[in-house]
Amino acid sequence: MSLNYPPRISLARLPTPLQPLERITEKYSVPHGGPKIWVKRDDLTETAMSGNKLRKLEFVAGAARAQECDTLITCGGIQSNHCRTTALVGARLGLRVQLILRGEHSGAADGNLLVDQLAGAATAFYPPRQYFAELPELFSYWQNYYTERGHKALCIPTGASDGLGIWGYIAGAEELLNDCRENGFEPEHIICATGSGGTQAGLTLGCQQLGVSTEVTGFAVCDDEAYFQRKVREDIAHWSELSGHQVDENSLNVQVNAKYIGPGYAVADEPVYRTIAEAAALEGLVLDPVYSGKAFYGLLQELHSGRYRDCENLVFVHTGGQFGLFPHREKFSFLA
Ligand SMILES: *Cc1c(COP(=O)(O)O)cnc(C)c1O
């Protein structure tokens, strides 16, 4: 593969480890004829900047530097991992950060929002209805606000999922397949949680460009299958437009599993929380309730149903999100 990578600022500690989950494999996969389960530890891209967003933000930061921007503007929920990572990346690079946050906030900050504040990011809160109805206007408002004050701002879309951000997971796919090769296999399946679609888009495109037959499946944590089919292809088309690289749309294998969304975004039923507790107790692997825990719960259900029977190796990408665990502390009352 000879892709022309755009400017990138190295921020993540790469490569992240690839580890076998031996006890999970024994308990949940082997009895159903399933594969060896591995985990790609993208929760270890950094400490406070941890998670999947950092891979994308390396390219976003590269663009900010190339365009001589001094400000980053982005958006997300109050417990957004993407906003927290952007806040810290800004602080690390000496850029100011404006966050457009969805939700009401009062009292002491918790989880990711606390880290946003520690990092010195400016925060503006909007009721969900207004946020969803007016997001483009809110970006314009804040961009003008900084322009009028003599700054140059780069706007980063939700989750940094667009034709620029997905470079992070094209590179991530290359790294992951290399890790697997070093362990003597090519995985039949890669699984990740999908929320704004960019991680899935980058991994899917990366595998296609590398010419492997590995199938990437995004386990949706919100929206529905049609949404992700469209969003992943949209990000890839945008990537093609920005980079000038051609994509064979017909050989793009976009796989979405939307069976485990549960009650909605950032809302989960007790079995998801029990899976989080079990992964921690069995493997020392701490998942989050919004993304990785939900997807991992879905994976265990699929293994049980025999969906991955007769495969040899499956890699689950742990995309991070641990700061978001603590605001859900009350859901773990079954541990007491
Ligand atoms: C954002 C996020 C995801 C989803 O990644 P997208 O690229 O937005 O689809 C998964 N896991 C965690 C922990 C995240 O913060």
The ligand as an ORCA input file, in Angstrom:
! r2SCAN-3c Opt
* xyz 0 1
  C     -15.989      7.776     20.208
  C     -15.806      6.441     20.803
  C     -16.096      5.279     20.073
  C     -16.703      5.298     18.702
  O     -15.800      5.727     17.738
  P     -16.357      6.492     16.459
  O     -15.158      6.688     15.636
  O     -16.952      7.763     16.983
  O     -17.396      5.641     15.835
  C     -15.859      4.049     20.657
  N     -15.376      3.963     21.908
  C     -15.092      5.058     22.645
  C     -14.599      4.857     24.022
  C     -15.286      6.330     22.120
  O     -15.011      7.401     22.860
*
